[in-house]
Amino acid sequence: MLPRIGPVFALCALLPLAALPQQPAPDAAKAPPQEPPPGARFTVQSNEVILPVTVTDDKGRFVSNLDAKDFLVLDEGKPQRLTYFSHNSKQAIVVGFLVDLSNSSRIYWKTFQDATMDLVWNLLPVDDPRFSGYLITYANDAEVAVNTTQDADKITDVLRKSKPGGASAFYDAILLACTNRTLVHGEPYEPRRVLIVIGDGHDTASKKISFDQVVELAKRNLVTIYAISTQSFGFSNRSEDELERLTHETGGHVEYPLNKDLYKDVSGYISVPKDAGNYVYEAGTGGYAAEISGAITRAILGISGDITSQYILRYVPEASPDAKLKAYHHIKVEIPSVPGVVIRTRDGYYPATVPSQPTGAQ
């Protein structure tokens, strides 16, 4: 079992993003807000844009000492004034776990199964109402296996009984996550939405939605998507670029625990043919299982650390008349005071009216 790590954040639901204001926001040069006090709750304007932002140095280490004044947010090239700033690892989240139960997950299923259960326990602390989660599994079809809950054991009990087999309805799984689960009051601002995919991103069975529609759906629902790829080194996957795009454009990233670097220091492997044109390493020593388990653990810790280390920015868009007419607004976040850092956040949003909030999770 993985060591307990800090809670993480929330996923997808049917709330599109904020509409542009009828009146311009105050001067973007004014001082932005500071970190809110612990435990404080805030109301939001229906036209606010929310930006979870991850900042790392060139070695991938999190940069955690920034203030609101360090960030410059550009909406269609126009600087914005922040209305909210937070860097608190205890921020409320709803996490959607999308677990691939297709044949592609068979090789290391037991290891991924155990690691995913640990991830659930870590991200849904006991008796903490700020954190909720749900489980969607997909093979030939996608289903909401566990609806939104604060009880991690409800999710892990289903995972413990799950077995892979069949095709992969990955796109339909994201559709379900965005439309067919109970919402928590306050989404997508408090709690935020995060989706964690445990799978290779390959789709062979979806019937209801295309990939381009999935990307738009995720953006409209303000979900940040992460993925732990189950793709083994030596196997080709024509959907790898799609998974990269889906995570990158929503502000997340993909971890590859089974890539080729996993094997470079482990002796006793042989390369054997698997299917046409593919090769995979098989173990010749006892170090194999430990190396696989350790790599998956590191991937989970990496994603958990990313989410809990994020800065949360919000602003009411101030835009030029031409920008207001655009169907999609592009965002860029800069940190002029700290050159050379890597910044990850969503690349934009669809202006729309946020509907009334739902009742609490069931």
Secondary structure, 3 states (H helix, E strand, C coil): CCCCCCCCCCCCCCCCCCCCCCCCCCCCCCCCCCCCCCCCCCCCCCCCEEEEEEEECCCCCECCCCCHHHCEEEECCEECCEEEEECCCCCCEEEEEEEECCHHHCCCHHHHHHHHHHHHHHHCCCCCCCEEEEEEEECCCEEEEEEEECCHHHHHHHHHHCCCCCCCCHHHHHHHHHHCCCCCCCCCCCCEEEEEEECCCCCCCCCCCCHHHHHHHHHHCCEEEEEECCCCCCCCCCCHHHHHHHHHHHCCCEECCCCHHHHCCCCCCEEEECCCCCEEEECCCCHHHHHHHHHHHHHHHHHHHHHHCCEEEEECCCCCHHHHCCCCEEEEEECCCCCCCEEECCCEECCCCCCCCCCCCC
